[in-house]
Amino acid sequence: MEKAYKFRIYPFLEQEDQIQRTFGCVRFIYNHFLSRRKAVHEERGETLNYVACSSELTSLKKELEWLKEVDATAL
């Protein structure tokens, strides 16, 4: 038998804003690297690995200041 638990959270306004910012940044990063991987695959027939994406994320965070507002582990 499998069990599941459901929790409902009631965040404050500031917490809700932070959650929405985090989801927006994660969505942006996911779509950015998905398009980068597709472009590299079409050009060279290769794929970007984790190390390449991680180093590019570091430089991307320097360019886009709003990516620093959220938790780094979420990205």
Helices and strands as residue ranges (DSSP letters): H 13-44, H 50-63, G 65-69
